[in-house]
Amino acid sequence: MEHPTALVTGATSGIGLSVARGLLEKGYFVLMTGRNEEALDQEKSRARSRGRSIETLVCDLSRQKDVETLIEVTRAAFQDKVDILVNNAGIATFASIEETTPEEFDHIISVNLRSPYLLSRAILPLMKAQKEGLIVNISSVAGIDAWSGTSLYSMTKFALRGLTGSLLAEGAPFGVKAVAICPGYVATPLVAGAPVRLEEMIQPEDILKTILYLKDLSPAAVTGDIVMKRLGGL
Ligand SMILES: NC(=O)c1ccc[n+]([C@@H]2O[C@H](COP(=O)([O-])OP(=O)(O)OC[C@H]3O[C@@H](n4cnc5c(N)ncnc54)[C@H](OP(=O)(O)O)[C@@H]3O)[C@@H](O)[C@H]2O)c1
């Protein structure tokens, strides 16, 4: 492949959009996914007009068939060479345990946990074969602590850190790294209505910078999970 490659899920908005755009600017061939076709088409035009290498795929990560198609398209577009996988797509449900439903449980697990598992399971062997690669799972401070009303979200984000630990242990002998990034409030549509002003939140670009920093480390260096807090709070 002429360019380094990156698959970014949830690339139509917020953190994923910022990460995908930043990697495109750094010369990566980026595959952006999400359900919002219009947003993906706009990004494709924007990137191509800037001479960047981009592929997009409309994909609902709660559907296993869509995830399988995403894996096939990624392998074909990147010719089986994936440098960075960013499992970023996610949804949040905030309600007391009694108010949550088993259907909501299944849905949030499918998007926030099952799809990162399926994608990592497919991409890790490719990275092991090429003897390098970085898997970034976007967890949360709600994957470190749980609070009243965060049960479903916290369950998925704690578990994502568990997946990351095993990915790192199994990838390390082959030069493959895995890191979970656990931010507090990041200024995106996901936290519209939060009791913190957007300008006082972590910015999506801070997550991009963290991924670039991880990628820049020498082959033997890796961090543990990265907890990024908002100055003066979560
Ligand atoms: N914002 C925060 O304060 C914060 C803090 C800690 C962690 N995080 C985590 O950061 C990640 C990104 O969140 P964000 O804040 O950037 O939120 P966002 O702006 O709402 O973006 C969420 C992304 O996930 C995608 N997505 C949601 N459901 C999907 C599905 N079923 N299939 C495919 N894609 C789906 C959305 O794309 P479509 O709508 O196009 O499908 C969108 O691109 C999430 O995992 C979130 O839990 C956020």
The ligand as an SDF file (V2000), in Angstrom:
LIG
                    3D

 48 52  0  0  0  0  0  0  0  0999 V2000
  -18.6400   12.9570   23.9740 N   0  0  0  0  0  0  0  0  0  0  0  0
  -18.2180   12.5190   25.1490 C   0  0  0  0  0  0  0  0  0  0  0  0
  -18.2910   13.2160   26.1920 O   0  0  0  0  0  0  0  0  0  0  0  0
  -17.6010   11.1570   25.2800 C   0  0  0  0  0  0  0  0  0  0  0  0
  -16.8980   10.8490   26.4540 C   0  0  0  0  0  0  0  0  0  0  0  0
  -16.3250    9.6040   26.5820 C   0  0  0  0  0  0  0  0  0  0  0  0
  -16.4440    8.6850   25.5600 C   0  0  0  0  0  0  0  0  0  0  0  0
  -17.1340    8.9890   24.4410 N   0  0  0  0  0  0  0  0  0  0  0  0
  -17.2470    7.9730   23.3970 C   0  0  0  0  0  0  0  0  0  0  0  0
  -16.7190    8.4880   22.1950 O   0  0  0  0  0  0  0  0  0  0  0  0
  -17.3090    7.8000   21.1000 C   0  0  0  0  0  0  0  0  0  0  0  0
  -17.7610    8.8220   20.0630 C   0  0  0  0  0  0  0  0  0  0  0  0
  -18.7870    9.6060   20.6290 O   0  0  0  0  0  0  0  0  0  0  0  0
  -19.0500   11.1340   20.2390 P   0  0  0  0  0  0  0  0  0  0  0  0
  -19.0480   11.8740   21.5090 O   0  0  0  0  0  0  0  0  0  0  0  0
  -18.1740   11.5600   19.1340 O   0  0  0  0  0  0  0  0  0  0  0  0
  -20.5770   10.9910   19.7980 O   0  0  0  0  0  0  0  0  0  0  0  0
  -21.3800   11.3990   18.4810 P   0  0  0  0  0  0  0  0  0  0  0  0
  -20.9710   12.7380   18.0110 O   0  0  0  0  0  0  0  0  0  0  0  0
  -22.7970   11.1340   18.8210 O   0  0  0  0  0  0  0  0  0  0  0  0
  -20.8760   10.3050   17.4130 O   0  0  0  0  0  0  0  0  0  0  0  0
  -21.2270    8.9650   17.5300 C   0  0  0  0  0  0  0  0  0  0  0  0
  -20.8290    8.2410   16.2650 C   0  0  0  0  0  0  0  0  0  0  0  0
  -21.2160    6.8510   16.3990 O   0  0  0  0  0  0  0  0  0  0  0  0
  -21.9230    6.4760   15.2380 C   0  0  0  0  0  0  0  0  0  0  0  0
  -22.9320    5.4540   15.5260 N   0  0  0  0  0  0  0  0  0  0  0  0
  -23.8780    5.4620   16.5000 C   0  0  0  0  0  0  0  0  0  0  0  0
  -24.6600    4.3770   16.3980 N   0  0  0  0  0  0  0  0  0  0  0  0
  -24.2040    3.6730   15.3350 C   0  0  0  0  0  0  0  0  0  0  0  0
  -24.6090    2.4630   14.7050 C   0  0  0  0  0  0  0  0  0  0  0  0
  -25.6670    1.7450   15.1260 N   0  0  0  0  0  0  0  0  0  0  0  0
  -23.9180    2.0360   13.6290 N   0  0  0  0  0  0  0  0  0  0  0  0
  -22.8650    2.7400   13.1630 C   0  0  0  0  0  0  0  0  0  0  0  0
  -22.4320    3.8900   13.7110 N   0  0  0  0  0  0  0  0  0  0  0  0
  -23.1050    4.3500   14.7730 C   0  0  0  0  0  0  0  0  0  0  0  0
  -22.5830    7.7500   14.7310 C   0  0  0  0  0  0  0  0  0  0  0  0
  -22.7560    7.6640   13.3270 O   0  0  0  0  0  0  0  0  0  0  0  0
  -24.1830    7.6300   12.5780 P   0  0  0  0  0  0  0  0  0  0  0  0
  -25.1300    8.4670   13.3520 O   0  0  0  0  0  0  0  0  0  0  0  0
  -23.8470    8.1230   11.2140 O   0  0  0  0  0  0  0  0  0  0  0  0
  -24.5490    6.1770   12.5720 O   0  0  0  0  0  0  0  0  0  0  0  0
  -21.5260    8.7980   15.0420 C   0  0  0  0  0  0  0  0  0  0  0  0
  -20.6080    8.9170   13.9810 O   0  0  0  0  0  0  0  0  0  0  0  0
  -18.4370    6.9520   21.6840 C   0  0  0  0  0  0  0  0  0  0  0  0
  -18.0070    5.6130   21.8050 O   0  0  0  0  0  0  0  0  0  0  0  0
  -18.6610    7.5580   23.0580 C   0  0  0  0  0  0  0  0  0  0  0  0
  -19.1710    6.6280   23.9770 O   0  0  0  0  0  0  0  0  0  0  0  0
  -17.7180   10.2120   24.2640 C   0  0  0  0  0  0  0  0  0  0  0  0
  1  2  1  0
  2  3  2  0
  2  4  1  0
  4  5  1  0
  4 48  2  0
  5  6  2  0
  6  7  1  0
  7  8  2  0
  8  9  1  0
  8 48  1  0
  9 10  1  0
  9 46  1  0
 10 11  1  0
 11 12  1  0
 11 44  1  0
 12 13  1  0
 13 14  1  0
 14 15  2  0
 14 16  1  0
 14 17  1  0
 17 18  1  0
 18 19  2  0
 18 20  1  0
 18 21  1  0
 21 22  1  0
 22 23  1  0
 23 24  1  0
 23 42  1  0
 24 25  1  0
 25 26  1  0
 25 36  1  0
 26 27  1  0
 26 35  1  0
 27 28  2  0
 28 29  1  0
 29 30  1  0
 29 35  2  0
 30 31  1  0
 30 32  2  0
 32 33  1  0
 33 34  2  0
 34 35  1  0
 36 37  1  0
 36 42  1  0
 37 38  1  0
 38 39  2  0
 38 40  1  0
 38 41  1  0
 42 43  1  0
 44 45  1  0
 44 46  1  0
 46 47  1  0
M  CHG  2   8   1  16  -1
M  END
$$$$
